[in-house]
Amino acid sequence: MINQLDTEAFLWLNSLHTDNIDNIMLWITGRNSWFPMYVFIIGIIVWKQKRKSIVIILTIILSVTISDQICSSVLKPLIHRFRPCHEPSIQHLVHLVGNCGGQFGFCSSHSANTFALITCLILLFRKQFTEIKYLYVWAIIVSYSRVYVGVHYPLDVLAGAGIGVLVSLFCYKIYHYYLSKTSHEKP
């Protein structure tokens, strides 16, 4: 029943396409599209945090890497859920924009990585930049783009987002543990 609802939700969301938006969504979903933003974020962190930036950047990298590996190296090979664009029963109904990608899609690494990055940034900088929480809009748009381009079901995206958030919370706890240990050792 859940798979049927997920498939119906996918087909409805995926059908809400227009030729004018296809290229925009393909750009949004592209991994390389966001490198300038990542470089900008790293630059701001280094500029504002100085020496502390190394631990902050490592925390973010750890969060994104763990999220990515849980999705790509553990869940996709374990669960074997076809991407909608590879699912024979609905393949002919999928509006595919670009490449279909790998055979399996549960769960979305794009969503996990994006939500891991944003959650880490929010946890680390919410006191200094209260508006940072609005970056979740970007994460939602990137995640939705995966459904739009036909490569993930909505539950793939939601599971990926959840994994990204949970892993970031875990990495943030490690970050605080590290800070508490290093601050006690200093005279």
Secondary structure as a PSIPRED ss2 file (coil, helix, strand):
# PSIPRED VFORMAT (PSIPRED V4.0)

   1 M C   1.000  0.000  0.000
   2 I H   0.000  1.000  0.000
   3 N H   0.000  1.000  0.000
   4 Q H   0.000  1.000  0.000
   5 L H   0.000  1.000  0.000
   6 D H   0.000  1.000  0.000
   7 T H   0.000  1.000  0.000
   8 E H   0.000  1.000  0.000
   9 A H   0.000  1.000  0.000
  10 F H   0.000  1.000  0.000
  11 L H   0.000  1.000  0.000
  12 W H   0.000  1.000  0.000
  13 L H   0.000  1.000  0.000
  14 N H   0.000  1.000  0.000
  15 S H   0.000  1.000  0.000
  16 L C   1.000  0.000  0.000
  17 H C   1.000  0.000  0.000
  18 T C   1.000  0.000  0.000
  19 D H   0.000  1.000  0.000
  20 N H   0.000  1.000  0.000
  21 I H   0.000  1.000  0.000
  22 D H   0.000  1.000  0.000
  23 N H   0.000  1.000  0.000
  24 I H   0.000  1.000  0.000
  25 M H   0.000  1.000  0.000
  26 L H   0.000  1.000  0.000
  27 W H   0.000  1.000  0.000
  28 I H   0.000  1.000  0.000
  29 T H   0.000  1.000  0.000
  30 G C   1.000  0.000  0.000
  31 R C   1.000  0.000  0.000
  32 N H   0.000  1.000  0.000
  33 S H   0.000  1.000  0.000
  34 W H   0.000  1.000  0.000
  35 F H   0.000  1.000  0.000
  36 P H   0.000  1.000  0.000
  37 M H   0.000  1.000  0.000
  38 Y H   0.000  1.000  0.000
  39 V H   0.000  1.000  0.000
  40 F H   0.000  1.000  0.000
  41 I H   0.000  1.000  0.000
  42 I H   0.000  1.000  0.000
  43 G H   0.000  1.000  0.000
  44 I H   0.000  1.000  0.000
  45 I H   0.000  1.000  0.000
  46 V H   0.000  1.000  0.000
  47 W H   0.000  1.000  0.000
  48 K H   0.000  1.000  0.000
  49 Q H   0.000  1.000  0.000
  50 K H   0.000  1.000  0.000
  51 R H   0.000  1.000  0.000
  52 K H   0.000  1.000  0.000
  53 S H   0.000  1.000  0.000
  54 I H   0.000  1.000  0.000
  55 V H   0.000  1.000  0.000
  56 I H   0.000  1.000  0.000
  57 I H   0.000  1.000  0.000
  58 L H   0.000  1.000  0.000
  59 T H   0.000  1.000  0.000
  60 I H   0.000  1.000  0.000
  61 I H   0.000  1.000  0.000
  62 L H   0.000  1.000  0.000
  63 S H   0.000  1.000  0.000
  64 V H   0.000  1.000  0.000
  65 T H   0.000  1.000  0.000
  66 I H   0.000  1.000  0.000
  67 S H   0.000  1.000  0.000
  68 D H   0.000  1.000  0.000
  69 Q H   0.000  1.000  0.000
  70 I H   0.000  1.000  0.000
  71 C H   0.000  1.000  0.000
  72 S H   0.000  1.000  0.000
  73 S H   0.000  1.000  0.000
  74 V H   0.000  1.000  0.000
  75 L H   0.000  1.000  0.000
  76 K H   0.000  1.000  0.000
  77 P H   0.000  1.000  0.000
  78 L H   0.000  1.000  0.000
  79 I H   0.000  1.000  0.000
  80 H C   1.000  0.000  0.000
  81 R C   1.000  0.000  0.000
  82 F E   0.000  0.000  1.000
  83 R C   1.000  0.000  0.000
  84 P H   0.000  1.000  0.000
  85 C H   0.000  1.000  0.000
  86 H H   0.000  1.000  0.000
  87 E C   1.000  0.000  0.000
  88 P C   1.000  0.000  0.000
  89 S C   1.000  0.000  0.000
  90 I C   1.000  0.000  0.000
  91 Q H   0.000  1.000  0.000
  92 H H   0.000  1.000  0.000
  93 L H   0.000  1.000  0.000
  94 V C   1.000  0.000  0.000
  95 H C   1.000  0.000  0.000
  96 L C   1.000  0.000  0.000
  97 V C   1.000  0.000  0.000
  98 G C   1.000  0.000  0.000
  99 N C   1.000  0.000  0.000
 100 C C   1.000  0.000  0.000
 101 G C   1.000  0.000  0.000
 102 G C   1.000  0.000  0.000
 103 Q C   1.000  0.000  0.000
 104 F E   0.000  0.000  1.000
 105 G C   1.000  0.000  0.000
 106 F C   1.000  0.000  0.000
 107 C C   1.000  0.000  0.000
 108 S C   1.000  0.000  0.000
 109 S H   0.000  1.000  0.000
 110 H H   0.000  1.000  0.000
 111 S H   0.000  1.000  0.000
 112 A H   0.000  1.000  0.000
 113 N H   0.000  1.000  0.000
 114 T H   0.000  1.000  0.000
 115 F H   0.000  1.000  0.000
 116 A H   0.000  1.000  0.000
 117 L H   0.000  1.000  0.000
 118 I H   0.000  1.000  0.000
 119 T H   0.000  1.000  0.000
 120 C H   0.000  1.000  0.000
 121 L H   0.000  1.000  0.000
 122 I H   0.000  1.000  0.000
 123 L H   0.000  1.000  0.000
 124 L H   0.000  1.000  0.000
 125 F H   0.000  1.000  0.000
 126 R C   1.000  0.000  0.000
 127 K C   1.000  0.000  0.000
 128 Q C   1.000  0.000  0.000
 129 F C   1.000  0.000  0.000
 130 T H   0.000  1.000  0.000
 131 E H   0.000  1.000  0.000
 132 I H   0.000  1.000  0.000
 133 K H   0.000  1.000  0.000
 134 Y H   0.000  1.000  0.000
 135 L H   0.000  1.000  0.000
 136 Y H   0.000  1.000  0.000
 137 V H   0.000  1.000  0.000
 138 W H   0.000  1.000  0.000
 139 A H   0.000  1.000  0.000
 140 I H   0.000  1.000  0.000
 141 I H   0.000  1.000  0.000
 142 V H   0.000  1.000  0.000
 143 S H   0.000  1.000  0.000
 144 Y H   0.000  1.000  0.000
 145 S H   0.000  1.000  0.000
 146 R H   0.000  1.000  0.000
 147 V H   0.000  1.000  0.000
 148 Y H   0.000  1.000  0.000
 149 V C   1.000  0.000  0.000
 150 G C   1.000  0.000  0.000
 151 V C   1.000  0.000  0.000
 152 H C   1.000  0.000  0.000
 153 Y C   1.000  0.000  0.000
 154 P H   0.000  1.000  0.000
 155 L H   0.000  1.000  0.000
 156 D H   0.000  1.000  0.000
 157 V H   0.000  1.000  0.000
 158 L H   0.000  1.000  0.000
 159 A H   0.000  1.000  0.000
 160 G H   0.000  1.000  0.000
 161 A H   0.000  1.000  0.000
 162 G H   0.000  1.000  0.000
 163 I H   0.000  1.000  0.000
 164 G H   0.000  1.000  0.000
 165 V H   0.000  1.000  0.000
 166 L H   0.000  1.000  0.000
 167 V H   0.000  1.000  0.000
 168 S H   0.000  1.000  0.000
 169 L H   0.000  1.000  0.000
 170 F H   0.000  1.000  0.000
 171 C H   0.000  1.000  0.000
 172 Y H   0.000  1.000  0.000
 173 K H   0.000  1.000  0.000
 174 I H   0.000  1.000  0.000
 175 Y H   0.000  1.000  0.000
 176 H H   0.000  1.000  0.000
 177 Y H   0.000  1.000  0.000
 178 Y H   0.000  1.000  0.000
 179 L H   0.000  1.000  0.000
 180 S H   0.000  1.000  0.000
 181 K H   0.000  1.000  0.000
 182 T H   0.000  1.000  0.000
 183 S H   0.000  1.000  0.000
 184 H H   0.000  1.000  0.000
 185 E H   0.000  1.000  0.000
 186 K C   1.000  0.000  0.000
 187 P C   1.000  0.000  0.000
